[in-house]
Amino acid sequence: MDEDVNTWSKDASDTSALNNLMRYLHTLKGGANMIAATHIGLIAHNLESIYERIINNQIVVSPALIQIIRLVQDDIADRIQTIREEGVDYAAPESIAILADIVSLSQGKSVETTTAVQPSMQQEQTAQVETDAEAEAEMQPAEEVLADDVSVELEDAPAAVFEPITETVAPETTVESEDEQLLSIVEETFREEAEEILDSADQRLKHWFEQRSDRSILLQLQRAAHSLKGGARMAEIEPVAQIAYQLESTFEQFAVHQFNSNVYDALLQTTLAWLRDAIFKADYSNYESLKSSLAAMQFVDVSAQLPERLTHTDLLSPSRSYEFVQGDGTEPPAMSGEWSETATLDNSNEMIRISADLVEKMIDLSGENSINRSRIEMELGQLGGTLNEMELAIKRLADQLRRMEGELESQIIAKHGSENSRYADFDPLEMDQYSSLNQLSKSLAESASDLVDFKSTLAEKIRDAEGLLLQQSRIQAEIQESLMRTRLVPFSRLLPRLQRIVRQTSSTLNRPTELVVHNTEGELDRTILERLVTPFEHMLRNAVDHGIEDPAQRAAANKPEVGKIELNISRQGTDVVVTFVDDGKGIDDAKIKQKALSLGLIKADQDLDKNETLQLIFHPGFTTAQAVTQISGRGVGLDVVQSEIKALGGHVSVDSSLGQGTTFSIRVPTTVAVSDALMVKVGDQQFAVPLAQIDRIVRIAPSTLETYFNSNEDLFQIDNQSYKLRYLSEFVGNQPLPRLNHVGHSLPVLLIKGSTGQTIALLVDQLIGSRGQIVVKPIGQQFSSIGAIAGATILGDGQVCLILDGQNIARQILATQRTKQASDQRDTQRRDARRLIMIVDDSVTVRKVTSRLLERQGYDIVTAKDGIDAMEQLENVKPDLMLLDIEMPRMDGFEVTNLVRHHDIHSNLPIIMITSRTGEKHRERAFSLGVTHYMGKPFQEAELLANIEQLLAASRG
């Protein structure tokens, strides 16, 4: 209805909007009468009649009429809300009377004043404070009274028309004890709504300060105050309702009189701050003074714009001219709001409120669904591999059947003439003769053909299933992304609060400071954003208190009178980086060291670089303030900042230039439920690295890497660029140097860009492949201190895989020197290097038992199931010793020994042959091919270990 009234008020000739209004009111009237809400039904009936007369040109439209219609519609909306909440339909004699008067005036009839109006008019000045806030809300916008014989001043019209309603509108009700729970729910809902309204109002007020000619901003502010007023009344917080009403009236008068002065800016900001404290802290101090200040605000005299009184001769008399008395065309704004074209909202994009826990549960379920899909994909892949093996088996079967048929044919020809036959006079080539064996052979051939058809059908079904899984994967990714967006809120919603902190702190300390914010378009998880509020507030207070100088000091330093704090938000990879930069006096390193020395945090002879010195300010209780104030001085603020950021898995860094300013950088990871990752392997452990953190991947020869790690150099050259290179196992396995003496192929190096823009190089043993849409699971508070780990995921085969935090690893690499620990550990590691042994045996049991035995002794193991597998692995690894069986499929032990002894790299590899063939003939053959030692099965563990140690010692020496 509000939309149609707005449409009609802009174009009075638009009868389609009036027809819509009539239909709405007719439906409302019927529904009201059905539930016995007769008063709403009467109002709707009378208003419907007015619309009908307007369509029939029996009433002339003017701003005064439109304003009264808006008031009546607001009255209807409030009555419907009252019925919804309290189930009460209260009387409305004045609303019905004024609508009836409009109809009577349009018919040329006289209107008599009701007795209820006059007393209220006389008491208006003395009873204004006691007047019900709801009545005031509906009264205030009305500037005209439709009366004939009663002289009513324009400013008294609202009370004269509507004040009697208040006696009926606000019947006192006793809140029963069983309603307390309902009231608490209403209060909680109101606070949640009020936070959004106040944040929005803060920002819109700031926009209005910058663009005072934009009337749509005032209408939005008026609507925000109206919503606060209604919510406060529902929650029975009367002081908030009164102040919100005064604020609403103020914004309304600004719009009416086009009031563009800045004399009340501070009062408006104070009012919003008071409302926030009253709602969330129940702090109602200075209520009366604030209310008086708002009520005492002066505007342009309304009588200069509107006539003093309106009579029926000026209004709706069809027998005379169909025109109202003309003012200057000023139309009071509607409480429901008139939006400019640029501020029009898309009503089709409706919003709903849902529980955050429900969203979390939906995201978790979506993640579990993604894991199950990955497992199905893996199972299908294995099934496809099984089908390929089945195809090979069918081919072998078909080949064997052909050979068998050939043998049968040969036997038939060979037996021709030796046995009596019905066709003895026919040659076997002239007449096929079938025995039972021939028939079985033919049946087997048909069965083999059927197997081929079955395999083709299964392969087709697998392709169809893979296609459906691909489609399901895309839908799943879209669902996951949509669910994640429901948790994201714009960073800009924090800005009003942060700007208020700067305003209040700078006002308290008398240090004029402005907050300049850049790149606020980004979004962040709501939970993380709420937890960042406290650290950000501490940072801003510290910037004003400890950073920005007094006006006299800034003047002496030739700095602008107004200090500046710049807040910049950016995204790097999967992290959000927030920097606070002030142009204050900076941090004095000498004072920090002196204070740290007095607190016993450092020793007098301890040498600290600048970064280590600045990190001391985050220590609990550390402060350089001379006195404790309400703002700072206890050394708690930065400790809270660091604790909160670390709890979020983030990092805080600081940089400062004395006399120029300080920069604090906060990095926090964004919440990612699903991520694309690269799977890597270090030793026997598998890890996932988010693809968003990887710049590129290069491969380096092991000899080049060995030269670097054996040197004291800290930088490694890749494509004529210098990088800090580290081995991943240094951060996840406590092994800073890789084992390169067993590697015969180039190794992958990941290039990761750090938070400062520098790129580091990270060496891994093997790339397994990329995985799309892995589900990121939090690792919990217990593991949050492990900086290299960002989370975990469950792979398709059910294994748990840790997800690395590339940004954190890059910070650690950039902050330390490799040469400090490499030279100390290199010699020890060479002496204690684990030796690699290859076990080649077709028996799974032998491979497992031998592997466990040698692993307990500190050896690294690589296994091969036959000779072909062993030779393939020897292209990638360089073992120190080989345990070899003789009898294996595809390639036996003798052939493997012969190939190894003629290999360029492995020709000197010690080989212990372990076999059940203990005869002299097999032993001599083995030694002739180059086997180093020969043992029989089952072997004695002590003997095997002794032989291994002896051969390794000989090869080492």
HUPERA-V877416 format. One record per residue. N is the residue number from 1. SS is DSSP state (A for helix, B for strand, O for the rest). OMEGA is omega as a letter, one per 30 degrees, with the letter a starting at -180 (none if undefined). D_CENTER is the distance of its C-alpha to the mean C-alpha in whole Angstrom. Layout:
# HUPERA-V877416
n | ss | omega | d_center
N | SS | OMEGA | D_CENTER
N | SS | OMEGA | D_CENTER
This chain:
# HUPERA-V877416
n | ss | omega | d_center
1 | O | l | 38
2 | A | l | 36
3 | A | a | 35
4 | A | l | 39
5 | A | l | 40
6 | A | l | 39
7 | A | a | 40
8 | A | a | 43
9 | A | l | 43
10 | A | l | 43
11 | O | a | 45
12 | O | l | 48
13 | O | a | 49
14 | O | a | 46
15 | A | l | 48
16 | A | l | 45
17 | A | l | 43
18 | A | l | 46
19 | A | l | 46
20 | A | l | 43
21 | A | l | 43
22 | A | l | 47
23 | A | l | 45
24 | A | a | 42
25 | A | l | 45
26 | A | l | 47
27 | A | l | 44
28 | A | l | 43
29 | A | l | 47
30 | A | l | 48
31 | A | l | 45
32 | A | l | 46
33 | A | a | 49
34 | A | a | 48
35 | O | l | 46
36 | O | l | 49
37 | O | a | 47
38 | A | a | 50
39 | A | l | 50
40 | A | l | 46
41 | A | l | 49
42 | A | l | 51
43 | A | l | 49
44 | A | a | 47
45 | A | a | 51
46 | A | l | 52
47 | A | l | 49
48 | A | l | 50
49 | A | l | 53
50 | A | l | 52
51 | A | a | 50
52 | A | a | 53
53 | A | l | 55
54 | A | l | 53
55 | A | a | 53
56 | O | l | 57
57 | O | l | 57
58 | O | l | 59
59 | O | l | 56
60 | O | a | 56
61 | O | l | 52
62 | O | l | 51
63 | A | l | 48
64 | A | l | 50
65 | A | a | 50
66 | A | a | 46
67 | A | l | 45
68 | A | l | 47
69 | A | l | 46
70 | A | l | 42
71 | A | a | 43
72 | A | l | 45
73 | A | l | 42
74 | A | l | 39
75 | A | l | 42
76 | A | a | 42
77 | A | l | 38
78 | A | l | 38
79 | A | l | 41
80 | A | l | 39
81 | A | l | 36
82 | A | l | 39
83 | A | a | 40
84 | A | a | 37
85 | A | a | 36
86 | A | a | 40
87 | O | a | 42
88 | O | l | 44
89 | O | a | 46
90 | O | a | 48
91 | O | a | 51
92 | O | a | 51
93 | A | a | 54
94 | A | l | 53
95 | A | l | 51
96 | A | a | 53
97 | A | a | 56
98 | A | l | 54
99 | A | l | 53
100 | A | l | 57
101 | A | l | 58
102 | A | l | 56
103 | A | a | 58
104 | A | l | 61
105 | A | l | 61
106 | A | l | 60
107 | O | l | 63
108 | O | a | 66
109 | O | l | 66
110 | O | a | 66
111 | O | l | 64
112 | O | a | 65
113 | O | l | 63
114 | O | a | 62
115 | A | a | 63
116 | A | a | 59
117 | A | a | 58
118 | A | a | 61
119 | A | a | 60
120 | A | l | 57
121 | A | a | 58
122 | A | a | 60
123 | O | a | 58
124 | O | a | 55
125 | O | a | 55
126 | O | a | 56
127 | O | a | 53
128 | O | a | 50
129 | O | a | 48
130 | O | a | 49
131 | O | a | 48
132 | O | a | 45
133 | A | a | 42
134 | A | l | 41
135 | A | l | 44
136 | A | a | 44
137 | A | a | 40
138 | A | a | 42
139 | A | a | 45
140 | O | a | 44
141 | O | a | 43
142 | O | a | 47
143 | O | a | 49
144 | O | l | 52
145 | O | a | 54
146 | O | l | 56
147 | O | a | 60
148 | O | a | 63
149 | O | a | 66
150 | O | l | 63
151 | O | a | 63
152 | O | l | 59
153 | O | a | 58
154 | A | a | 54
155 | A | l | 53
156 | A | a | 54
157 | A | a | 53
158 | A | a | 50
159 | A | a | 51
160 | A | a | 55
161 | A | a | 53
162 | A | a | 50
163 | A | l | 51
164 | A | l | 53
165 | A | a | 50
166 | A | a | 48
167 | A | l | 51
168 | A | a | 50
169 | A | a | 46
170 | O | l | 46
171 | O | a | 48
172 | O | l | 47
173 | O | l | 46
174 | O | l | 46
175 | O | a | 42
176 | O | a | 43
177 | A | a | 42
178 | A | l | 40
179 | A | a | 38
180 | A | a | 36
181 | A | l | 34
182 | A | l | 33
183 | A | l | 33
184 | A | l | 31
185 | A | l | 28
186 | A | l | 29
187 | A | l | 28
188 | A | l | 25
189 | A | a | 24
190 | A | a | 26
191 | A | l | 24
192 | A | l | 20
193 | A | a | 22
194 | A | l | 24
195 | A | l | 21
196 | A | a | 19
197 | A | a | 23
198 | A | l | 24
199 | A | l | 21
200 | A | a | 21
201 | A | l | 25
202 | A | a | 25
203 | A | a | 23
204 | A | l | 26
205 | A | l | 29
206 | A | l | 28
207 | A | a | 28
208 | A | l | 31
209 | A | a | 33
210 | A | a | 32
211 | O | a | 33
212 | O | l | 36
213 | O | a | 37
214 | O | a | 34
215 | A | a | 35
216 | A | l | 32
217 | A | l | 30
218 | A | l | 33
219 | A | l | 33
220 | A | l | 29
221 | A | l | 30
222 | A | a | 33
223 | A | l | 30
224 | A | l | 28
225 | A | l | 31
226 | A | l | 32
227 | A | l | 29
228 | A | a | 29
229 | A | a | 33
230 | A | l | 33
231 | A | l | 30
232 | A | l | 32
233 | A | l | 35
234 | A | a | 33
235 | O | l | 32
236 | O | l | 36
237 | O | a | 35
238 | A | l | 38
239 | A | l | 38
240 | A | l | 34
241 | A | a | 36
242 | A | a | 38
243 | A | l | 37
244 | A | l | 34
245 | A | l | 37
246 | A | l | 39
247 | A | l | 36
248 | A | l | 36
249 | A | l | 39
250 | A | l | 39
251 | A | l | 36
252 | A | a | 39
253 | A | l | 42
254 | A | a | 40
255 | A | a | 39
256 | A | a | 43
257 | O | a | 45
258 | O | a | 42
259 | O | a | 42
260 | O | a | 40
261 | O | l | 42
262 | O | a | 39
263 | O | a | 42
264 | O | a | 39
265 | A | a | 36
266 | A | l | 36
267 | A | l | 37
268 | A | l | 34
269 | A | l | 32
270 | A | a | 34
271 | A | l | 33
272 | A | l | 30
273 | A | l | 29
274 | A | l | 32
275 | A | a | 30
276 | A | l | 27
277 | A | a | 29
278 | A | a | 31
279 | A | a | 29
280 | A | a | 27
281 | A | a | 29
282 | O | l | 32
283 | O | a | 34
284 | O | a | 37
285 | O | a | 39
286 | O | a | 40
287 | A | a | 40
288 | A | a | 43
289 | A | l | 44
290 | A | l | 40
291 | A | l | 42
292 | A | l | 45
293 | A | l | 43
294 | A | a | 41
295 | A | a | 44
296 | O | a | 47
297 | O | a | 45
298 | O | l | 47
299 | O | l | 47
300 | O | a | 49
301 | O | a | 52
302 | A | a | 51
303 | A | l | 55
304 | A | a | 55
305 | O | a | 52
306 | O | l | 53
307 | O | a | 57
308 | O | a | 58
309 | O | l | 59
310 | O | l | 58
311 | O | a | 61
312 | O | l | 62
313 | O | l | 64
314 | O | a | 61
315 | O | a | 59
316 | O | l | 59
317 | O | a | 63
318 | O | l | 63
319 | O | l | 67
320 | O | l | 66
321 | O | a | 64
322 | O | a | 61
323 | O | l | 59
324 | O | l | 57
325 | O | a | 58
326 | O | l | 56
327 | O | l | 54
328 | O | l | 52
329 | O | a | 50
330 | O | a | 47
331 | O | l | 45
332 | O | a | 43
333 | O | l | 39
334 | O | l | 38
335 | O | a | 36
336 | O | l | 34
337 | O | l | 33
338 | O | a | 34
339 | O | l | 32
340 | O | a | 33
341 | A | a | 32
342 | A | a | 29
343 | A | a | 28
344 | O | a | 28
345 | O | l | 25
346 | O | a | 25
347 | O | l | 26
348 | O | a | 25
349 | O | a | 21
350 | O | a | 21
351 | O | l | 19
352 | O | l | 19
353 | O | l | 17
354 | O | a | 16
355 | O | l | 16
356 | A | l | 13
357 | A | l | 15
358 | A | l | 15
359 | A | l | 12
360 | A | a | 11
361 | A | l | 15
362 | A | l | 14
363 | A | l | 11
364 | A | l | 14
365 | A | l | 17
366 | A | l | 15
367 | A | l | 15
368 | A | l | 18
369 | A | l | 19
370 | A | l | 18
371 | A | l | 20
372 | A | l | 23
373 | A | l | 23
374 | A | l | 23
375 | A | l | 26
376 | A | l | 28
377 | A | l | 27
378 | A | l | 29
379 | A | l | 32
380 | A | l | 32
381 | A | l | 33
382 | A | l | 35
383 | A | l | 37
384 | A | l | 37
385 | A | l | 39
386 | A | l | 41
387 | A | l | 42
388 | A | l | 43
389 | A | l | 45
390 | A | l | 47
391 | A | l | 48
392 | A | l | 49
393 | A | l | 51
394 | A | l | 53
395 | A | l | 54
396 | A | l | 56
397 | A | l | 57
398 | A | l | 58
399 | A | l | 60
400 | A | l | 62
401 | A | l | 63
402 | A | l | 64
403 | A | l | 66
404 | A | l | 67
405 | A | l | 69
406 | A | l | 71
407 | A | l | 72
408 | A | l | 73
409 | A | l | 75
410 | A | l | 77
411 | A | a | 78
412 | A | a | 79
413 | A | a | 81
414 | A | a | 82
415 | A | a | 84
416 | O | l | 85
417 | O | a | 89
418 | O | l | 89
419 | O | l | 88
420 | O | a | 90
421 | O | l | 87
422 | O | a | 88
423 | O | a | 87
424 | O | a | 89
425 | O | l | 91
426 | O | l | 87
427 | O | l | 86
428 | O | l | 82
429 | O | a | 81
430 | O | a | 83
431 | O | l | 81
432 | O | l | 78
433 | O | a | 79
434 | O | l | 76
435 | O | l | 76
436 | A | l | 74
437 | A | l | 72
438 | A | a | 71
439 | A | l | 70
440 | A | l | 67
441 | A | l | 66
442 | A | l | 66
443 | A | l | 64
444 | A | l | 62
445 | A | l | 61
446 | A | l | 60
447 | A | l | 58
448 | A | l | 56
449 | A | l | 56
450 | A | l | 54
451 | A | l | 52
452 | A | l | 51
453 | A | l | 50
454 | A | a | 48
455 | A | l | 46
456 | A | l | 46
457 | A | l | 44
458 | A | l | 42
459 | A | l | 41
460 | A | l | 40
461 | A | l | 38
462 | A | l | 36
463 | A | l | 35
464 | A | l | 35
465 | A | l | 32
466 | A | l | 30
467 | A | l | 30
468 | A | l | 29
469 | A | l | 26
470 | A | l | 25
471 | A | l | 25
472 | A | l | 23
473 | A | l | 21
474 | A | l | 20
475 | A | l | 19
476 | A | l | 17
477 | A | l | 15
478 | A | l | 15
479 | A | a | 14
480 | A | l | 11
481 | A | l | 9
482 | A | l | 11
483 | A | l | 9
484 | A | l | 6
485 | A | l | 6
486 | A | l | 8
487 | O | a | 6
488 | B | l | 5
489 | B | a | 8
490 | B | l | 10
491 | A | a | 11
492 | A | a | 15
493 | A | l | 15
494 | A | a | 16
495 | A | l | 19
496 | A | a | 21
497 | A | a | 21
498 | A | l | 21
499 | A | l | 24
500 | A | l | 26
501 | A | a | 26
502 | A | l | 27
503 | A | a | 30
504 | A | a | 31
505 | A | l | 31
506 | A | l | 33
507 | A | a | 35
508 | A | a | 36
509 | A | a | 37
510 | O | l | 39
511 | O | a | 37
512 | O | a | 35
513 | B | l | 32
514 | B | l | 30
515 | B | l | 26
516 | B | a | 25
517 | B | l | 21
518 | B | l | 20
519 | O | l | 17
520 | O | a | 15
521 | O | a | 14
522 | O | l | 11
523 | B | a | 7
524 | B | l | 5
525 | B | a | 4
526 | A | a | 7
527 | A | l | 9
528 | A | a | 8
529 | A | l | 10
530 | A | l | 12
531 | A | l | 13
532 | A | a | 14
533 | A | a | 16
534 | A | l | 19
535 | A | a | 19
536 | A | l | 19
537 | A | l | 22
538 | A | a | 24
539 | A | a | 23
540 | A | l | 25
541 | A | l | 27
542 | A | a | 28
543 | A | l | 28
544 | A | a | 31
545 | A | a | 33
546 | A | a | 33
547 | A | a | 33
548 | O | a | 34
549 | O | l | 38
550 | O | a | 40
551 | A | a | 41
552 | A | l | 45
553 | A | l | 43
554 | A | l | 41
555 | A | l | 44
556 | A | a | 46
557 | O | a | 43
558 | O | l | 44
559 | O | l | 40
560 | O | a | 39
561 | O | a | 39
562 | O | l | 36
563 | B | a | 33
564 | B | l | 30
565 | B | l | 27
566 | B | l | 24
567 | B | a | 21
568 | B | l | 19
569 | B | l | 15
570 | B | l | 15
571 | B | l | 13
572 | B | a | 14
573 | O | l | 14
574 | O | a | 10
575 | B | l | 11
576 | B | a | 11
577 | B | l | 14
578 | B | a | 16
579 | B | l | 20
580 | B | a | 22
581 | B | l | 26
582 | B | l | 29
583 | O | a | 32
584 | O | a | 34
585 | O | l | 36
586 | O | a | 34
587 | O | a | 35
588 | O | a | 38
589 | A | a | 38
590 | A | l | 41
591 | A | l | 41
592 | A | l | 38
593 | A | a | 40
594 | A | l | 43
595 | A | l | 40
596 | A | l | 39
597 | A | l | 43
598 | A | l | 44
599 | A | l | 41
600 | O | a | 42
601 | O | l | 38
602 | O | l | 40
603 | O | a | 44
604 | O | a | 46
605 | O | a | 47
606 | O | a | 43
607 | O | a | 42
608 | O | l | 38
609 | O | a | 37
610 | A | a | 35
611 | A | l | 32
612 | A | l | 33
613 | A | a | 34
614 | A | l | 31
615 | A | a | 29
616 | A | a | 32
617 | A | l | 31
618 | A | a | 28
619 | O | a | 30
620 | O | l | 31
621 | O | a | 33
622 | O | l | 34
623 | O | l | 35
624 | O | l | 37
625 | O | a | 38
626 | O | a | 41
627 | O | l | 41
628 | O | l | 38
629 | O | l | 37
630 | O | a | 35
631 | O | a | 32
632 | O | l | 32
633 | O | a | 35
634 | O | l | 34
635 | O | a | 32
636 | O | a | 29
637 | A | a | 27
638 | A | l | 26
639 | A | l | 26
640 | A | a | 23
641 | A | a | 21
642 | A | a | 21
643 | A | a | 21
644 | A | a | 18
645 | A | l | 16
646 | A | l | 18
647 | A | l | 17
648 | O | a | 13
649 | O | a | 14
650 | O | a | 15
651 | B | l | 18
652 | B | l | 20
653 | B | a | 23
654 | B | l | 26
655 | B | a | 29
656 | B | l | 31
657 | B | a | 35
658 | O | l | 37
659 | O | a | 38
660 | O | l | 36
661 | B | a | 32
662 | B | l | 29
663 | B | l | 26
664 | B | l | 23
665 | B | l | 20
666 | B | l | 17
667 | B | l | 15
668 | B | l | 12
669 | B | l | 9
670 | O | a | 6
671 | O | l | 4
672 | O | l | 6
673 | O | a | 8
674 | B | a | 11
675 | B | l | 12
676 | B | a | 16
677 | B | l | 18
678 | B | a | 21
679 | B | a | 24
680 | B | a | 26
681 | B | l | 29
682 | B | a | 30
683 | O | l | 34
684 | O | a | 33
685 | B | a | 29
686 | B | a | 27
687 | B | l | 23
688 | B | l | 20
689 | B | l | 19
690 | B | a | 16
691 | A | a | 18
692 | A | a | 15
693 | A | a | 17
694 | B | l | 21
695 | B | l | 23
696 | B | a | 26
697 | B | l | 28
698 | B | l | 32
699 | B | a | 34
700 | B | l | 37
701 | O | a | 40
702 | A | l | 41
703 | A | l | 44
704 | A | l | 42
705 | A | a | 40
706 | A | l | 42
707 | A | a | 44
708 | A | a | 41
709 | A | l | 40
710 | O | a | 44
711 | O | l | 44
712 | O | a | 43
713 | O | l | 41
714 | O | a | 37
715 | B | a | 36
716 | B | a | 37
717 | B | l | 38
718 | B | a | 36
719 | O | l | 37
720 | O | l | 39
721 | B | a | 35
722 | B | l | 35
723 | B | l | 32
724 | B | a | 32
725 | B | l | 32
726 | B | l | 31
727 | B | a | 32
728 | O | a | 28
729 | A | l | 30
730 | A | a | 31
731 | A | a | 27
732 | A | a | 27
733 | O | l | 31
734 | O | l | 33
735 | O | a | 35
736 | O | a | 35
737 | O | a | 37
738 | O | l | 37
739 | O | a | 40
740 | O | a | 41
741 | O | l | 45
742 | O | a | 44
743 | B | l | 42
744 | O | a | 44
745 | O | l | 41
746 | O | a | 39
747 | B | a | 35
748 | B | l | 32
749 | B | l | 30
750 | B | l | 26
751 | B | a | 26
752 | B | a | 23
753 | B | a | 22
754 | O | a | 21
755 | O | a | 20
756 | O | a | 23
757 | O | l | 24
758 | O | a | 26
759 | B | l | 26
760 | B | l | 27
761 | B | a | 29
762 | B | a | 28
763 | B | l | 31
764 | O | a | 30
765 | O | a | 33
766 | B | l | 32
767 | B | a | 29
768 | B | a | 28
769 | B | a | 26
770 | B | l | 23
771 | B | l | 21
772 | B | l | 19
773 | B | l | 16
774 | B | a | 16
775 | B | a | 14
776 | O | l | 12
777 | B | l | 14
778 | O | a | 14
779 | O | l | 17
780 | O | a | 18
781 | A | a | 19
782 | A | a | 23
783 | A | a | 21
784 | O | a | 19
785 | O | l | 22
786 | O | a | 22
787 | O | a | 21
788 | O | a | 21
789 | B | l | 19
790 | B | a | 15
791 | B | a | 15
792 | B | l | 17
793 | B | l | 18
794 | B | a | 21
795 | O | a | 23
796 | O | l | 25
797 | O | l | 28
798 | O | a | 26
799 | O | l | 26
800 | B | a | 23
801 | B | l | 22
802 | B | l | 20
803 | B | a | 18
804 | B | l | 19
805 | O | a | 17
806 | A | a | 19
807 | A | l | 18
808 | A | l | 20
809 | A | l | 22
810 | A | l | 23
811 | A | l | 23
812 | A | a | 26
813 | A | a | 28
814 | A | a | 28
815 | A | a | 29
816 | O | l | 32
817 | O | a | 35
818 | O | a | 36
819 | A | a | 40
820 | A | a | 40
821 | A | a | 39
822 | A | a | 40
823 | A | a | 44
824 | A | a | 44
825 | A | a | 42
826 | A | a | 44
827 | A | l | 47
828 | A | a | 46
829 | A | l | 44
830 | A | a | 47
831 | A | a | 49
832 | O | a | 47
833 | O | l | 45
834 | O | a | 44
835 | O | a | 47
836 | B | a | 45
837 | B | l | 48
838 | B | l | 47
839 | B | a | 49
840 | B | a | 50
841 | O | a | 51
842 | O | l | 51
843 | O | l | 51
844 | A | a | 47
845 | A | l | 49
846 | A | a | 51
847 | A | a | 48
848 | A | a | 46
849 | A | a | 48
850 | A | l | 49
851 | A | a | 46
852 | A | l | 45
853 | A | a | 48
854 | A | l | 48
855 | A | l | 44
856 | A | l | 46
857 | O | l | 48
858 | O | l | 45
859 | O | l | 45
860 | B | a | 43
861 | B | l | 43
862 | B | a | 43
863 | B | l | 44
864 | B | a | 46
865 | O | l | 47
866 | O | a | 50
867 | A | l | 52
868 | A | l | 50
869 | A | a | 47
870 | A | a | 48
871 | A | l | 49
872 | A | a | 46
873 | A | l | 44
874 | O | l | 47
875 | O | a | 45
876 | O | a | 42
877 | B | l | 43
878 | O | a | 46
879 | O | l | 47
880 | O | a | 50
881 | B | l | 52
882 | B | l | 52
883 | B | a | 53
884 | B | l | 55
885 | O | l | 56
886 | O | a | 59
887 | O | l | 59
888 | O | l | 55
889 | O | l | 54
890 | O | l | 54
891 | O | a | 55
892 | O | a | 57
893 | A | l | 58
894 | A | l | 61
895 | A | l | 59
896 | A | a | 56
897 | A | a | 58
898 | A | a | 60
899 | A | a | 57
900 | A | a | 56
901 | A | l | 59
902 | O | l | 59
903 | O | a | 55
904 | O | a | 55
905 | O | a | 52
906 | O | a | 53
907 | O | a | 57
908 | O | a | 57
909 | O | l | 55
910 | B | a | 56
911 | B | l | 57
912 | B | a | 58
913 | B | a | 59
914 | B | a | 58
915 | B | l | 60
916 | O | l | 62
917 | O | a | 65
918 | O | a | 67
919 | O | a | 70
920 | A | a | 72
921 | A | l | 72
922 | A | a | 68
923 | A | a | 68
924 | A | l | 70
925 | A | a | 68
926 | A | a | 65
927 | A | l | 66
928 | A | l | 68
929 | A | l | 65
930 | O | l | 63
931 | O | a | 62
932 | O | a | 62
933 | B | a | 62
934 | B | a | 63
935 | B | l | 62
936 | B | l | 63
937 | O | f | 60
938 | O | a | 60
939 | O | l | 59
940 | O | a | 60
941 | A | a | 56
942 | A | a | 58
943 | A | l | 60
944 | A | a | 57
945 | A | l | 55
946 | A | l | 59
947 | A | l | 59
948 | A | a | 56
949 | A | a | 56
950 | A | a | 59
951 | A | l | 58
952 | A | l | 55
953 | A | l | 57
954 | A | a | 60
955 | A | l | 57
956 | A | a | 55
957 | O | none | 59
